[in-house]
């Protein structure tokens, strides 16, 4: 009996070639650009103790309250598929004694995260993030460094008209004072709030500032301002960040109602937007946090980081991105027999040693028994730059006939020269 056809779980997807070639190119730029700023890769487990996110991200957040994939394993432990990586990086920083290393410690990550939310365009239940964390830093200078890294990376990917949206959510005393003022304003007006914002009144009222509801935005226009409740230390911190960005020529705009959704943020928070993207112009966000490492058992530590949703990043990657340049993701050369070749006694194709020689010289090669027109269809499908043919005469002379698909030029070359010529297709990629 034939079994039913199975599909990927709702909210997940398969990434297939040639799309995976573009993903790999973006990931290669992550490794290259982040290394220029001294960041090193960290890989944390996909599974973590549930308590990590409850303590680190916050019980009152939507992530912990609604979106985590949590289960009890066979040993009776409550485990969660990681919904974000900052808490996991901080756990690793404490667990492995990285606070004893020269500070700051610069780390970056890329990989899958998991949240149970309604799937929609560009948002998945298994999604991917690119992020960086600077732990044990120096306040405003650390904030600016992470923003420089972020802007440099996005520019390398081809995003133009980048603007940093900047705000401060203050230190702990600032937030406490503002929370009290905001509650005093909103609680008498609770009936004018939607269901979600009323719920946040009792958990995280600052998140109400994130509301996109026009009626709520109108109500919030007259609400107390966070800027009026900042301590002198927070004011100085934010002024120093802005002064650094001005000096370095980084475009930014202060957005007084910008807050981040996670409880651990303090002082500087930011998003980066691109003028190329229209209304849905936000690419990523992040901010500073001071209590998270301490909450997880480490010493008081100033840290700052960001996360980029890679699924959306790939979706909105500009058409003019150098990573989309023609020929960037070239496929292998196709090696085919021209006519019938003598068979070896061991059953190994006479093309295989030739293919191996070319591969040893750095040329990607796929042997094929296809004939025209299927051969040309296969070349187009794989993005092959050239076809290599070997007949009896070429085999005897140690040569191959090369047809370059861009110019349609056809030449006969010795194996060694053919390797040099073909290798240029892969060495000269932009």
N, C-alpha and C positions, 0 to 999 in steps of 0.2 A: 504494500500500500504506500502510495506516494505521500510523503509528509508535506505539511503546509509550508509555504514560502515564509521565511522569517525576515523581519525588517529590523533596522536599528531602533533602539528604544526612542520613544517620543522625546524630542528636545536634544537629541544627539544626531550626529551625521558622520558619514564617511568623507574623508578628504582624499581625493583621487588625483592622479596625474592627468593633465599637466599642472593643476592648481598647486599640488604639493611642491612643485619646483619653485613657485613664487613664495610659498611659505618658507622653504629652505633658504631662499635668497634673503628674505627679511630677517630670519634667525641668524644668518651669517653676518648681517650688518649689526645685529644686536651684539654679537660676540666682538666684532671689530671696534665699533664706536664705544661701547661701554669699557672695553679694555683701554682705550685711549685716555679715559678719565680715571684709570686705576681700579676699576670695579672687577671683581672676580665672581665666577658663577657659583651658586649654591643650589643644591637639589635636595629638597625636603620630601618626606614621605607624602604620598597622596592621602594616607590615613593618619589621623591624629586623635588623641584623646578629646572627647567632646568638651571637657572642661577647659581646654585651651581656648576654644572660641567663645565659650560662655564668659570666661574671665577677660580674655583679650579683646574680643570684638564688642562685647556688651550684651547682656541679657535683653535689653530693651530694643535692640536693633531688629530690623526686619530679617536680616540674615539669620540670626540665632532664633528668633521667634517663629519664623515662617518657612525658611528656605533651605535649611541644612538637611543633607542626607545623613541621618544618624541611625545606627543600629547597635544591637548588643551582640558581641561575638560569642564564640563557643566557650570562652573563658569567663563570660559574664561582664566583660568590659564594655563600656559605652564608647564607641568609635564613630568618627564623622569623616566623610570625604571632604577634604579641605575646600571651603567656600572662598577663601582668600589666602594670601601667602604671607602677609606682614607678620601676623601672630606666629606663624610657623617659623619664620626666619628669626624672630626674637627668641622663641623657645630654643632654637638651635644655638643662638648666640650665647644664651645663658648656660645651656646644658654642656657645651663644649668649652666653656671658659674663655670665650673670645674677648671678654672684657679685660683679660689680662694681656692681650696683644697690644701693640702700639695702636693708639686710637687716632682718628676714627677708623672703623672697619667698613669697607665698601663692598657690598654684595649685590648681585643681580640674579634674577631667575627668569625662567620661561617654562610654561607647562600648563596642564589642564587644571581647572577648578570646577566645582560642582555646586549648583544651587537649584532648588526646586522652585521654578517660577514659570509663568506662562510663556511658552516659546513664541517668539516673533522674529521678524526679519533682523538678522544680525545679533540675536540673543538666543543662547542655547542653554540647556541644563548642564551639559558638559561644554564648557567654554575654555578659552586659553588666555592667559595673561602674560605680559612682559612687564617686569617691574624691577626697581632698584631700591635699596635701602642703605642709608649712610648712618651708622650707629656709633655713638660716642663722639659726636661732632661738636662744633663751636657755634651753635645758634645761627644767627643771620648768615654767616659765611657758608654754613652747611646748606641752608635753604637755597641760597643762590647757586651753589655748585650743582645741586640736583636739578635745578631748573636749566642751567646751562647744558647739562648732559641731555636732558629731555628735548630741548629745542634743537640741539645739534643732531640728535638722532632723527627727529621728524623732518628736519630740513634735508638730511641725507636721503630720506625716502621720497622726497619730491614735494612735500607740503610747503606751500607758500602762504604769505599773508598770515603768519602765525602771531597770535596774541596770547599773552599769559593773563588770565583773569585771576586777580589776587585779592585776598582778604586776610584778616586775622580773626580767629575765634577766641583769642586771648589765652592767658594762663588760667589756672584753676580758680583763683580769686575773682578774676574778671568774669569767667563763665558763671560762677555762682551768683554774682551780683546781677548779671544780665538775665539769667534764668528767672530770678525773683521778679525783676521788672517786667519781663515779658509775660510771665504768668499773671501778674497783677493787671496787665492790659488785656490779655486774651480770655481769662476765665469768665469775666462778666459778659463776654461776647461769644461764649462757646456755642451758642445756638446758631451763630452765623458761620461756623466751621463745618466742613464735611466730616464724615465718619472717621476717616483716617487721621485727620488733624486733631479731632477730639481725643482719639486714642493716644496720640503723641503728647497731648497736654500732660498726661500723667506719667509719661516715660521719658521722652526726649523732646521737649518743646522747641529746641533750636531747629529741629528738622522741619518744623512747620514753615520756616523761612524758605524751604525748598519747594513749597507748593507751586504748582503751575496753574491752579484754578484761578480764573480771572477775578472772581468775587473775593477769594481769599487774598489775592495779591492787593486788591483795593483796600481791604481791611488792614493788611500789613503795612501799607504805605504810611499810616499814622502811628505805627507801633514804635516803642523805644528802639534806639539804635545801639547796637553792640559797641560801636566806637565811643559812645558816651560813657561806657562802663569799664573801659580798659584801665588796668593799673598802669602807673608810670613805666614799669619794666616792660609791659607788653607794647606800650606806645613806642618806646625806644627801639624795641626789637623790630617792629613793623617799619619804622622809619629807616632803620639801618638796611633792611632788605630792599626797600624801594631805592635808597641811595645807591646801593651796589648795582642794582639792575640799571638804573639811569647811567651810571658810569660805564657800564659794559654795553650799553646800547640795546638792551633787550626790551622789546615792546611789551608793555603791560597796561592793564586797566584795573583800577580798584573797583571791586564789586561788593558793596557793603552787605548784601544779603547772601553771598556765597558761603555755604557751610558744607561740610562733608558728612556723609551718613554714618560714619563709625564713631564710637564713643571715645576712641583713644586720641583723636586729634587735639592739638593745642597750638596756639599762636598761628603761624603761617599756614594757610590752605590755598590751593590753587587748582585751576583747570587750564588746559591749553585748547584754544579753538583755532580753526582755520577758516579764513574767508572764502576758501574754495568750496565749502561744503553746504552753503545755504543755511536753512533754519536749524537743522540738526548738526551743528558745527563743532560740538565738543569732541575732542579726540581722547582725552585722558585727564586724570586728576590725581591729586595727592596732597601731602601736607606733613607738618612736623608733629611729633608726639614725644612726650617726656615721661609718662608714667607707665608705659606698657612693659618695658623690660623689668622695671621694679615690680610690677604686678605679677610677673612670671618668675619671680624669685631672684632677679639680678639686682645690681646696684642702680641708683638713679642714673639715667642715661638719656642724653638728648639724642633724638633720632629724627630723620626725615626721609620720606620716600614717595614713590608714585607707582601706579599700575596702569597699564594700557590694555584694553580689551583687544586681543590680537585678531579675533574674528571680525570685529567691526573695522579694525585698522586695515586689514587686507581687503575688506569690502569697499572702503573709500579711498584706497591707495590711488593717487592721481594718475591719470592716463599718461602723463608725461614723466612719471617716476623713472629714474635710471634703472630701477629693478624690472621695469616693463620693456626695456629697450629691445628692439628686434635682435634676435640672436643671443640674447642673454641666457636663455634656457635651451641651448641647443641639445638635440638628442644625439644618439650615437651614429657613427658611420655604419651604413649597411654594406656588408660584404656578401657578394653573391657569386655563384659560378656562371661563367660564360660558356654555355655548352656543357657537355658531359666530361667530367674529370675522372682520371683513373682512380679506382678504389683501392684503398690500402687493405692489407690482409687482416688487420685488427679491427676494421670497421670504423676507424676514426676518419672523419672528413679531412681531405687535404687542405680545406680552408681553415681548420682549427689552429694549426701551427702559425699560420699567417695572422689570424686574429690575435693570437697570444703575443706575437711579436709586436704588433701595433699597440696592443694594450700596455705592454712593458715599456713602450715609448710614450705613454701618456695619452693615447688616442682611444676614446670609448668606441667599441665595435660590437655589433650584433651580426652574427651569421644568419643568413636567411636562404631558404630555398625558393622564395617567391620569384615569380617572373612578371614582366610587364603585362598588363598595367597595374597588377596588384602590388608590384615592387614600388612603384611611384606613389601609390596610395599609402603604403606602409611608411615610406619616407616622410610624407607630409604629416601623417598621424604622429610619428615619433619626433618630428622636427629635425630630421637628419640633414646635415649640411652637405653630404656627398654620398655617392654610391661608388663602391669599389668592386670591380669585376676581375675575376681570375679565370682564364681559360688554360688549355693545355700548353699553348705557346708561352703565356706569361708565367705559368708555373715552372716551366723548364728554365726560363731566364731569370727567375727571382724578381718578377715585376708584377705590377697590377695596372689595370686601366681605371682611371679615376674620372668620374663625372661629377663636377661640382654643381650643385643644384641651383645656386644663386646665379652664376654666370652662364651655366649650361656648357662651360668649357670642358672638353674631354682630352685627357693626356694619358700617356703611358709612362710610368715611373718605376725605378727600382724600389724595393720595399723600404729601404732606409730613407730615401728622398720623400717617398709618399708619407712616411710618418712625420717628417719635419713639416711638410706642407699642411697636413691635416691638423697637426697640433696647434697651429696658429688659430684655427677656429675656436679653440677653447682657451687659449692664452690671451686673445685680444678682446675678450668680452668686456663691456664697459663696467 
